[in-house]
């Protein structure tokens, strides 16, 4: 599983905030949902992938990409 954190352009240090969002989601998945930590990788997209519509606040988000066992994760 890949967890990608996003930020909006109005935030200071969007790369750091996006990574923190992704790390928080990973922590939740591992501690609360029992996902094995080694199966979750974290990435930051910072403010580079805004949503097409909506307020800038909608860019403060986390995306999860489920990668089947044995598959090559996107971007690798």
PyMOL commands that place a pseudoatom at each C-alpha (Angstrom):
pseudoatom trace, name=CA, resn=UNK, resi=1, chain=A, elem=C, hetatm=0, pos=[0.000, 0.000, 0.000]
pseudoatom trace, name=CA, resn=UNK, resi=2, chain=A, elem=C, hetatm=0, pos=[1.231, 3.480, -0.828]
pseudoatom trace, name=CA, resn=UNK, resi=3, chain=A, elem=C, hetatm=0, pos=[0.054, 6.474, 1.204]
pseudoatom trace, name=CA, resn=UNK, resi=4, chain=A, elem=C, hetatm=0, pos=[0.488, 9.816, -0.569]
pseudoatom trace, name=CA, resn=UNK, resi=5, chain=A, elem=C, hetatm=0, pos=[0.079, 13.059, 1.343]
pseudoatom trace, name=CA, resn=UNK, resi=6, chain=A, elem=C, hetatm=0, pos=[-0.989, 16.273, -0.364]
pseudoatom trace, name=CA, resn=UNK, resi=7, chain=A, elem=C, hetatm=0, pos=[-1.028, 19.948, 0.624]
pseudoatom trace, name=CA, resn=UNK, resi=8, chain=A, elem=C, hetatm=0, pos=[-2.450, 23.127, -0.811]
pseudoatom trace, name=CA, resn=UNK, resi=9, chain=A, elem=C, hetatm=0, pos=[-0.444, 26.027, -2.181]
pseudoatom trace, name=CA, resn=UNK, resi=10, chain=A, elem=C, hetatm=0, pos=[-1.381, 28.357, 0.690]
pseudoatom trace, name=CA, resn=UNK, resi=11, chain=A, elem=C, hetatm=0, pos=[0.308, 26.207, 3.334]
pseudoatom trace, name=CA, resn=UNK, resi=12, chain=A, elem=C, hetatm=0, pos=[3.796, 26.958, 4.548]
pseudoatom trace, name=CA, resn=UNK, resi=13, chain=A, elem=C, hetatm=0, pos=[6.181, 24.037, 3.963]
pseudoatom trace, name=CA, resn=UNK, resi=14, chain=A, elem=C, hetatm=0, pos=[3.727, 21.958, 1.910]
pseudoatom trace, name=CA, resn=UNK, resi=15, chain=A, elem=C, hetatm=0, pos=[6.180, 19.088, 1.448]
pseudoatom trace, name=CA, resn=UNK, resi=16, chain=A, elem=C, hetatm=0, pos=[6.570, 18.629, 5.199]
pseudoatom trace, name=CA, resn=UNK, resi=17, chain=A, elem=C, hetatm=0, pos=[2.831, 18.916, 5.877]
pseudoatom trace, name=CA, resn=UNK, resi=18, chain=A, elem=C, hetatm=0, pos=[1.973, 16.470, 3.127]
pseudoatom trace, name=CA, resn=UNK, resi=19, chain=A, elem=C, hetatm=0, pos=[4.464, 13.933, 4.518]
pseudoatom trace, name=CA, resn=UNK, resi=20, chain=A, elem=C, hetatm=0, pos=[3.054, 14.402, 8.022]
pseudoatom trace, name=CA, resn=UNK, resi=21, chain=A, elem=C, hetatm=0, pos=[-0.463, 13.726, 6.721]
pseudoatom trace, name=CA, resn=UNK, resi=22, chain=A, elem=C, hetatm=0, pos=[0.736, 10.553, 5.041]
pseudoatom trace, name=CA, resn=UNK, resi=23, chain=A, elem=C, hetatm=0, pos=[2.624, 9.443, 8.169]
pseudoatom trace, name=CA, resn=UNK, resi=24, chain=A, elem=C, hetatm=0, pos=[-0.491, 10.038, 10.299]
pseudoatom trace, name=CA, resn=UNK, resi=25, chain=A, elem=C, hetatm=0, pos=[-2.541, 7.890, 7.938]
pseudoatom trace, name=CA, resn=UNK, resi=26, chain=A, elem=C, hetatm=0, pos=[0.114, 5.156, 8.064]
pseudoatom trace, name=CA, resn=UNK, resi=27, chain=A, elem=C, hetatm=0, pos=[0.123, 5.252, 11.861]
pseudoatom trace, name=CA, resn=UNK, resi=28, chain=A, elem=C, hetatm=0, pos=[-3.654, 4.861, 11.892]
pseudoatom trace, name=CA, resn=UNK, resi=29, chain=A, elem=C, hetatm=0, pos=[-3.549, 1.928, 9.468]
pseudoatom trace, name=CA, resn=UNK, resi=30, chain=A, elem=C, hetatm=0, pos=[-0.849, 0.137, 11.460]
pseudoatom trace, name=CA, resn=UNK, resi=31, chain=A, elem=C, hetatm=0, pos=[-2.102, 0.799, 15.003]
pseudoatom trace, name=CA, resn=UNK, resi=32, chain=A, elem=C, hetatm=0, pos=[-5.853, 0.808, 14.545]
pseudoatom trace, name=CA, resn=UNK, resi=33, chain=A, elem=C, hetatm=0, pos=[-6.444, -1.411, 11.526]
pseudoatom trace, name=CA, resn=UNK, resi=34, chain=A, elem=C, hetatm=0, pos=[-3.669, -3.975, 11.977]
pseudoatom trace, name=CA, resn=UNK, resi=35, chain=A, elem=C, hetatm=0, pos=[-1.905, -3.415, 8.655]
pseudoatom trace, name=CA, resn=UNK, resi=36, chain=A, elem=C, hetatm=0, pos=[1.666, -4.688, 8.737]
pseudoatom trace, name=CA, resn=UNK, resi=37, chain=A, elem=C, hetatm=0, pos=[3.974, -1.660, 8.845]
pseudoatom trace, name=CA, resn=UNK, resi=38, chain=A, elem=C, hetatm=0, pos=[6.378, -3.030, 6.247]
pseudoatom trace, name=CA, resn=UNK, resi=39, chain=A, elem=C, hetatm=0, pos=[3.512, -3.179, 3.731]
pseudoatom trace, name=CA, resn=UNK, resi=40, chain=A, elem=C, hetatm=0, pos=[2.893, 0.588, 3.864]
pseudoatom trace, name=CA, resn=UNK, resi=41, chain=A, elem=C, hetatm=0, pos=[5.151, 3.141, 2.175]
pseudoatom trace, name=CA, resn=UNK, resi=42, chain=A, elem=C, hetatm=0, pos=[4.756, 6.898, 2.508]
pseudoatom trace, name=CA, resn=UNK, resi=43, chain=A, elem=C, hetatm=0, pos=[5.203, 9.568, -0.167]
pseudoatom trace, name=CA, resn=UNK, resi=44, chain=A, elem=C, hetatm=0, pos=[4.670, 13.297, -0.356]
pseudoatom trace, name=CA, resn=UNK, resi=45, chain=A, elem=C, hetatm=0, pos=[3.215, 15.042, -3.389]
pseudoatom trace, name=CA, resn=UNK, resi=46, chain=A, elem=C, hetatm=0, pos=[3.313, 18.398, -1.554]
pseudoatom trace, name=CA, resn=UNK, resi=47, chain=A, elem=C, hetatm=0, pos=[1.208, 20.903, -3.543]
pseudoatom trace, name=CA, resn=UNK, resi=48, chain=A, elem=C, hetatm=0, pos=[2.113, 19.512, -6.975]
pseudoatom trace, name=CA, resn=UNK, resi=49, chain=A, elem=C, hetatm=0, pos=[-1.147, 17.674, -7.714]
pseudoatom trace, name=CA, resn=UNK, resi=50, chain=A, elem=C, hetatm=0, pos=[-4.073, 19.993, -6.985]
pseudoatom trace, name=CA, resn=UNK, resi=51, chain=A, elem=C, hetatm=0, pos=[-7.626, 18.850, -7.551]
pseudoatom trace, name=CA, resn=UNK, resi=52, chain=A, elem=C, hetatm=0, pos=[-9.278, 20.259, -10.647]
pseudoatom trace, name=CA, resn=UNK, resi=53, chain=A, elem=C, hetatm=0, pos=[-12.255, 21.704, -8.802]
pseudoatom trace, name=CA, resn=UNK, resi=54, chain=A, elem=C, hetatm=0, pos=[-13.092, 22.819, -5.317]
pseudoatom trace, name=CA, resn=UNK, resi=55, chain=A, elem=C, hetatm=0, pos=[-11.475, 25.014, -2.733]
pseudoatom trace, name=CA, resn=UNK, resi=56, chain=A, elem=C, hetatm=0, pos=[-7.753, 24.921, -2.028]
pseudoatom trace, name=CA, resn=UNK, resi=57, chain=A, elem=C, hetatm=0, pos=[-8.622, 23.188, 1.257]
pseudoatom trace, name=CA, resn=UNK, resi=58, chain=A, elem=C, hetatm=0, pos=[-9.691, 20.098, -0.701]
pseudoatom trace, name=CA, resn=UNK, resi=59, chain=A, elem=C, hetatm=0, pos=[-6.022, 19.652, -1.579]
pseudoatom trace, name=CA, resn=UNK, resi=60, chain=A, elem=C, hetatm=0, pos=[-5.232, 18.848, 2.044]
pseudoatom trace, name=CA, resn=UNK, resi=61, chain=A, elem=C, hetatm=0, pos=[-5.741, 15.143, 1.602]
pseudoatom trace, name=CA, resn=UNK, resi=62, chain=A, elem=C, hetatm=0, pos=[-4.242, 11.668, 1.663]
pseudoatom trace, name=CA, resn=UNK, resi=63, chain=A, elem=C, hetatm=0, pos=[-4.563, 9.108, -1.115]
pseudoatom trace, name=CA, resn=UNK, resi=64, chain=A, elem=C, hetatm=0, pos=[-4.167, 5.361, -0.685]
pseudoatom trace, name=CA, resn=UNK, resi=65, chain=A, elem=C, hetatm=0, pos=[-2.994, 3.150, -3.515]
pseudoatom trace, name=CA, resn=UNK, resi=66, chain=A, elem=C, hetatm=0, pos=[-3.442, -0.557, -2.996]
pseudoatom trace, name=CA, resn=UNK, resi=67, chain=A, elem=C, hetatm=0, pos=[-0.732, -2.575, -4.738]
pseudoatom trace, name=CA, resn=UNK, resi=68, chain=A, elem=C, hetatm=0, pos=[-1.351, -6.307, -5.136]
pseudoatom trace, name=CA, resn=UNK, resi=69, chain=A, elem=C, hetatm=0, pos=[1.365, -8.594, -3.839]
pseudoatom trace, name=CA, resn=UNK, resi=70, chain=A, elem=C, hetatm=0, pos=[4.012, -9.132, -6.504]
pseudoatom trace, name=CA, resn=UNK, resi=71, chain=A, elem=C, hetatm=0, pos=[2.965, -6.076, -8.539]
pseudoatom trace, name=CA, resn=UNK, resi=72, chain=A, elem=C, hetatm=0, pos=[5.254, -3.151, -9.258]
pseudoatom trace, name=CA, resn=UNK, resi=73, chain=A, elem=C, hetatm=0, pos=[4.100, -0.001, -7.440]
pseudoatom trace, name=CA, resn=UNK, resi=74, chain=A, elem=C, hetatm=0, pos=[3.445, 3.036, -9.645]
pseudoatom trace, name=CA, resn=UNK, resi=75, chain=A, elem=C, hetatm=0, pos=[6.409, 5.365, -9.957]
pseudoatom trace, name=CA, resn=UNK, resi=76, chain=A, elem=C, hetatm=0, pos=[9.031, 2.686, -9.338]
for i in range(1, 76): cmd.bond("trace and resi %d" % i, "trace and resi %d" % (i + 1))
show_as sticks, trace
zoom trace
